[in-house]
Amino acid sequence: MILDTLTPILTEAAAQSLAFFNSLAARQVDAKSPGDLVSDADRAVEQTVRQRLSAAFPDCAILGEEYGGHPSHRFWAIDPIDGTANFLSGLPFWTVSLGLMDHGQPVAGAIIAPALGLSVIGAVGEPLRTTGFTPGSRPADPPCIGLGRNPRWPAADRHAIEAAADARNLGVRLIGSCALSLMLVATGRLKGYVEANVGGLWDCAGGLALCRAAGLPTAFKLHEDGTVDILAGEVFALAQAAGWRGEILDER
């Protein structure tokens, strides 16, 4: 089963990334662009994950944040450390994220937050496998949504989402990791998540697959530049109220 195969891969990547996290003073950091950081940890973890996925799934291509790739009809989208700025700040809000895309749709995902002791693995049609989430900590009706923030999404448009959330008495949380936020939506800790022009499928494929496995409404739009608009959970009416229009609202 695909989920059984993913578990040891995710566990190895988690141990490697956590060791890097616990030795931050030794990290080598570069800027891919202003405010967009990458470290030796990102590169090393992606190499590990690529090697393991290639061996386990030789029929699948790989698209990674640090080393790119050429997506085919069936490929893995991987983010070795989603939330690099959090990671390099010594904050625990970062993940290793793997997502399987099949003919344009996210069908399986595995996300782990090593510094938080949380992980979720799942596939469409299969129950989620969670670690670190106690059943009693799941609320009946989460009062918060997650929101992304990136330089490609105009601040005014993001503020419109925040205003729509305020009007519905919803708290807005900017966690700084798309994958972690989507994992929290899939496990019922956030009511939903919204972000426009997130960096790439590596940020969101795993999380969207987990949300779909949990039976939640999701939609995404892949732009020609590789960025992605995302809606997941109970945020479609919120997005519409904030002025989102077009095909993404009809994809649930």
Residue, then its C-alpha position, 0 to 999 in steps of 0.5 A: m500500500i502506498l501509505d505504508t511505503l510513505t511512512p518510512i520515507l517521511t520518518e527518515a526525512a523528519a529525523q534528518s531535518l530535525a537534526f539540521f533544525n537542532s544545529l541552526a548555527a551551522r546552517q548555510v543560508d542563501a537567498k533565492s530572491p529577496g526574502d526567499l531563503v534556502s538552506d543546506a538543510d532544504r537541499a539535503v532533505e530534498q535529495t534524500v526524499r528524491q532518492r527514496l521516492s525514486a526507488a519506491f516509485p520508479d514510474c513517477a516523476i518528481l517535482g521539488e522546490e529546490y531541484g525542480g523537475h519535469p512533471s508527468h501525468r503522475f508525479w510527486a511534488i515535494d517540499p523538503i522544508d515548507g516554512t524555511a523562514n520559520f525553520l531558520s528562526g528556530l520556530p517549530f512551525w515547518t514541515v516536510s511535505l510530499g504530495l502525489m499528483d495524478h492527471g492533475q489531481p492531488v491523490a495522496g499526501a504525507i506531511i510531518a512537522p518534526a519539531l511539533g511531533l505531528s504527522v498525517i499520511g493519507a490518500v483519497g478513499e483511505p482514512l487519515r493516519t495521524t500521529g500526535f493529534t489526540p482525539g479530544s483536542r479536535p473542536a466541534d467547530p474550529p473558530c479560526i482559519g489559516l491564511g497565507r502571505n506571499p509577495r505575489w498576492p496583493a496585500a489589499d486582496r489578502h486584507a479583503i479575506e481578513a475583513a470577510a473573516d472578521a465579519r463572521n467572527l473567525g480568527v485569522r492565523l498566518i502560520g507561515s507554512c502552507a503545508l502545515s496549515l493544510m494539515l491542520v485543516a485536514t485534521g479539523r484544527l482550522k476551519g479552512y485555508v486560503e492563499a493566492n499565488v502560493g509558490g508551487l505545487w510542492d507547497c500544497a499538493g500533499g495538504l490538498a490530498l489530505c484535505r480531500a482524504a478527510g472529505l473536505p471541499t478543496a479547489f486550486k488553480l495552477h497558473e502558467d508561472g507555476t504558482v497556485d491559488i488554494l481554497a480548502g475547507e469551509v472558506f468558499a463563501l468567505a472567498q466569494a464575499a471577499g471578491w474571489r470570482g471564477e472557476i476556482l469557486d466552482e471546483r469543489 
